[in-house]
Amino acid sequence: MQQQTGGSEKLNGYLLALGSAAVLSLTAIIIRHLTLVYGVPALVLAFWRDVFSVATLLPVLAWFRPYLLRVSRRELRHLFFYGLLLSIFNAFWTISVAMNGAAVATVLVYCSTGFSALIGWWFLKETFSAARFFAVVFCMAGCVMVSGATDASTWSTNLLGIFTGAFSGLSYAVYGMVGSSIARRGINAWVAVLYSFAFASVFLLLFNLVPGGLIPGSAVTPSDIFWLGKALSGWGWLFLLAAGPTVLGFGLCNMSLSYLPFSIVNLIVTLEPVFTAIIAYFALNERFSNLQFFGSAAILAGVLLLQRHDSSTKATSPAHIDAQAAPAISRNN
């Protein structure tokens, strides 16, 4: 009976983790749909996504765990900085989805594994083992191939797309490392998500209010913040983006941790770009070239290599889930 119960719990954990990866993979798909069909500027979209995420999560916490909403001033300062980093990451990643497509942008953000290893070695004096070296090589080479940077013509036609894709991975790596610090301070995962999204909403609003749309993807005029106007279906997609991939995706991931070790959950959630690529193929008619497939495999190999190495050395590996939101496990707890 105990073995059967244990097997059932593991199965639940696997199903929850797979569900999390599938739901999270819809993030880029919905963002791409909103930019293609409604033409929503990237930073306007990012702003409303964060606003609706807060509007979804705040009532839930206020009803079921109201005591969690009370944080100290010191914690609030950390969460303020965390929200700033989230807004920067959201800006780069949303622009990357708009310019590179859902599948490519999702794969590119996994370059954060290589950036994390470099940052850890350079600034935190972590040991740069052979496994970390090859993980960086795989991730960086894969990013070059997936972004199309090997083709000279791409530098003239999609220069901004290349840089935003690369910087989305870099900003996610920095954001994730700060998330690890937040977790070590004992701040509840959902509180970190709520406050970081709330602060990120404020920063993204300020980005959109910079006169003349000087920041790429921002509102040209203040009225553009309400770009969707009376398009109720567009507002519905925005709310679905927040309540679905953002809140539900993280919720499923956190629930899976009740049944499975972090290393297993993190490994399963790595399937997110695979799900995104499959859905984008059928829903958005996005196609990978042979070189992009090879690059994607290289990035995933780098991610898995680093996870395996960190797991064997009992180090905490950064969670690489939904690049666009607050992390649900490990470094985003």
N, C-alpha and C positions, 0 to 999 in steps of 0.2 A: 504493500500500500504506500509506503514511504517513497519507494522508487517510482511508482506510478504518479504520485503527487509531484515529485521532483521533476519528472519528465513533462508533466502537464504544465508546470510553472515555466520550464524552459521554453516550451512551445509557445506559451503566451508571450514570453519575452521576445522570442524571434519574430512573432507576428506583429507585435507592437513596434519593434525596431524597423521592420520592413515597411510597416504602415507609415512610420515617421519619415523614412527616406522617400517613399512615394508621394506623400503629402507635401513635404518640403520641396520636392522637385517641381511642383506646380508653380512655385514662386516666379521663376523666370518666365514661364509660359504665360501667366496672367499679365505680368509686366509687359511682355512683348505684345500681347493682344491689345492692351490699353494704348501702347505707343503706335501700333499700326492702325488700329480701327478708329481711335479717338484723337490721336496725335498729341496726347498729353505730354508736356515737357517733362523731362526725366526728374528734375528736382521737385517739381510740383507733385508728381506722382509719389516720390519718396516721402514728401511732407505729409500727404494725406494717408499714406500707408501707415506711418508712425502714429498719426492722430487716431486713426481707427483702431490700431492695435491697443493703444492706451484705453480708448473708449470701450473695447471689448474686455480687456483684462481687469480694469479698475473695478467695475461693479462686482465681478466674480470674487476678487480678493476682499473687497469691502463687505461682502455678504458672508463669505465662508471663513476668511482669516483676517479680520479687520486689524488685529494687533500687529500684523506684519507691515502695515503701512507706516507705522511709526519708526523712523530712523533717526539716528543721532546726527548732529551737525557735521561731525567728522565723516560719517558714512555718506552724508549728502554731498560733501565736497568731492569724494571719490566718484560717486555716481554722476555728478555733474561733468567731470572730466571724461568718464566712461561714455556719457551721452554725446559729448563732443566728438569723440573718436567714432562712435556709431554713425553720427551724421556724415562724417567725412567718408566713411566706408560706404554708407548707403548712396551717397552722391556718386562716387566712382562706379559702384557696381550697377546702379540703375542706368547710368549713361552707357556703360559697357553693354548691357542687355539691349538698349535701344540701338546701338551702333553695330554690335557684333552678332546679335541674335541670342536667343535663349540658351541654346546648347553650348555654343562657343564661350559665352560669358560665364556660364556655370562651371565649365571645365577650367577656364583661366583662373578663376578665383582659388582653385585648389593649388595654385602656385604658392599659396601662403605657407604650405608645408616647407618648401625650400627657403622662403624668406624667414620663417620662424627659426629654422636651423641656423641660418647665417646670423640672425640677430642674437640668438642665444649664445653663439660662439663669440661674436664680436663684442657685445655689450655685457653679457652675463657671465662671460668666461667659462662657458660650458665646454666640455671635451668635444672636439670635432673628430669623431670616430670615422672609420671607413664607411660605415652604414650611413651616417649623416652626409658624408661627402657625396656618395652615390645618389642619395635621395635628392640632394640639391641639384646635381647634374641632371638627373632624370626630369625633375620638375621644371628646371629652367629650359632645358632642351625641348621639353614638351610644350611649354608656353610659346616658344618661338615658332614651333611647327603649327600649333593650333591657331595662333593669331595671324598666321600668314606672313610673318615677318621675314621668311626666307625668300619671298617674292619681292623683288625691288619695286614693282609697280604698286604694291600694297602701301608702301611708305608715302606715296603721293596721293593715293585714293582713300586710305583709311588710317592715316597717321594718328588721329585722335583716338580711334578705336583701339589701336595697339597699346597706346600709353594708358588709356583708362582701364583696359583689361589687366595690364601689368600692375598698375597702381591699386586696383581693387584687391589683388592678391596681397600686395604689400600692406595696405591699410588694414586688411582683415587680420594679417599676422600680428600687427601691433595691437589692434583691438583685442585679439584673442589673448595675447600675453597679459594685457591689463586685466582681462576677464579672469585670468588665473589668480591675479592678485586680489581681485574682488572676492573670489571664492575663498581664498585663504583667510580673508578677514571675517569670514563667517556670515556674510550677507546672503540672505535667502535668494535662491535662483530666480523666483518669480518677482521678487522685489527688485532685483537687479534689472530684469527685463522691463518691468513697468517704469521705473524711474529713468533708465537709460533711454527708453523710447520717448518718454515725456520730454526730457532735456533735448534729445535729438530733434524732436518736432520743433522746438523753439529755434534751434540753430538752423534747421532747414528753412524755416519761415524767414529768418534773417537773410539767408543766402538768396532766397527768392525775391527779397525786397531790395537787393542791390540794384540801383538805377540802371535802366537800359539793357538789362539782361547780360551784363558783362561776364557773369559766370556761365559757362556752357551748360545748357539744359535747364536754366532757371527761367522764371517768369520775366517777360520783357516789361510788362506793366503790372502793378498790384492787382488789377482785375483778372489777370491771367491765372492767379491762384485758384480762382473758381472756374477753371477752364471748361469743366464738364457742364456747367450751367444747369440746364433742365434735362440733361441726358441721364435719366434715372437708371438705365441699364449700366452706364459707365460707373455711376456711384455704387451700384450693386457689385460690379466687378472689384472695385476698390475695397469695399467692405469684405468681400469674399477673400481677397488677398490677405487682409489683416486677420480675420477670424479663422481662416483655413490654414494656409502654410505657416503663418507666423505663430499663432497661439496654439492651434490644434497640433501642428507639427512638433513643436517643442514639448507640448503636453504628452504626446505619445512617446517621445524620446525619453522624457523623464520617467514615465511609467515603466518603460522597458528596463530601466536601471534597477527596478525593484526585483527583477527576476534574473538578470544577467550581469556579468562583470562589465565594467566600463570598456575594457579593451574589445570585448565582443560587440557591444553596442556601437562603439565608434567604427569598427570594421564594417558592420552592416550599413550604417548610415553613409559610408563612403560610396554606396551604390547610387546616391542622389544624382550625380551627373549622368549616370547610365540611364536612369528613369527619365531625366530631362531630355536627353538626346532622343530616346524612343518616342516620347510624347511630342517633341518638337518635329520629329520626322513626319508624323501623321497629322498633327494639328496645324502646324505652321509651314509644312513643306520644306523644312530646313534639311540640308544635306551636308554631310561631312565628306571631304575629299579623303583619298587614301592617306595622304600626309597628315591630315587632321586626326584621323583614326589612330595612326601610329603615335602622334603626339599625345593624344588622350590616354593611350595605354601607358606611355612613358610617365605621365603625371601620376596616374593611379599607382603605377609601380613604385614611384618615389614615395607616395603617401603610405602605401602598405609597408614598404621597407622601413620607413621611419617608425611607424606604429609598432611593427614587430620588434624593432630594436629597442624602443622605449619600454615596451611591455616586458621584454626579457631582462632589462636592467632595472625594472620596477620604477621607471620614471613615468611621470604623468604626461601623456601625449595630448597635444591640443586637439580639441574636437573640431572637425571640419564639417559643420552642418550649416545648411542654408546661409550661404554667404551673406545674406542681406540682413540678418537679424541678430538679436542677442543670442549667444550660444546657450544651449540648453544643458550641456553636460560639460564636465571638466572645466575648461578655461572660461566657460560662460556661466557657470553656476554662481 
